[in-house]
Amino acid sequence: MPKRSDYDIRQEASMSQQLAAIDSDYIDLAGSDPETSLAIQALKDLRTLGFIDKDNPAVNMMLVLLNGRRKAFFATNEKSGDVTKLGLQMPKSPKIYGKEEDERKKS
């Protein structure tokens, strides 16, 4: 498998950050196993549709526990694609990564 360039890695991170900025649900779903992400999204969707009260303490507790599981899974995940998952957890900021380096190369 060919080695990915710094540009490719930055591009992948940037695209995932843009997606997370458009739809913040990805921030809560990235870096987990599918079962945990599906449970988190199902609870969020049921809230959005009005089937579950937003202040329901049991649902809030479940979301805290599921998000803890998601973070633990991400922290111990050995699969590739960590740049993408990290980008989804960190929506795009005004800082443009690598811009300083690109400016130095032009000089």
GIZI-V806073 format. One record per residue. N is the residue number from 0. SS is DSSP state (alpha for helix, beta for strand, coil for the rest). D_LAST is the distance of its C-alpha to the last C-alpha in whole Angstrom. Layout:
N/SS/D_LAST  N/SS/D_LAST
//
This chain:
0/coil/33  1/coil/30  2/coil/27  3/coil/25  4/coil/21  5/alpha/19  6/alpha/19  7/alpha/23  8/alpha/24  9/alpha/21  10/alpha/23  11/alpha/26  12/alpha/26  13/alpha/25  14/alpha/28  15/alpha/30  16/alpha/29  17/alpha/29  18/alpha/33  19/alpha/34  20/alpha/33  21/alpha/35  22/coil/38  23/coil/38  24/alpha/41  25/alpha/38  26/alpha/37  27/alpha/41  28/alpha/41  29/coil/38  30/coil/39  31/coil/42  32/coil/45  33/alpha/46  34/alpha/50  35/alpha/48  36/alpha/46  37/alpha/49  38/alpha/51  39/alpha/48  40/alpha/48  41/alpha/52  42/alpha/52  43/alpha/49  44/alpha/51  45/alpha/54  46/alpha/53  47/alpha/51  48/coil/55  49/coil/57  50/coil/59  51/coil/58  52/coil/58  53/coil/54  54/coil/56  55/coil/58  56/alpha/57  57/alpha/58  58/alpha/55  59/alpha/53  60/alpha/54  61/alpha/53  62/alpha/50  63/alpha/49  64/alpha/51  65/alpha/49  66/alpha/45  67/alpha/46  68/alpha/47  69/alpha/44  70/alpha/42  71/alpha/44  72/alpha/43  73/alpha/39  74/alpha/39  75/alpha/41  76/coil/40  77/coil/39  78/coil/38  79/coil/35  80/coil/33  81/alpha/33  82/alpha/29  83/alpha/31  84/alpha/34  85/alpha/31  86/alpha/29  87/alpha/33  88/alpha/34  89/coil/31  90/coil/30  91/coil/27  92/coil/26  93/coil/23  94/coil/21  95/coil/18  96/coil/18  97/coil/15  98/alpha/13  99/alpha/11  100/alpha/10  101/alpha/9  102/alpha/7  103/alpha/5  104/alpha/5  105/alpha/4  106/coil/0
//
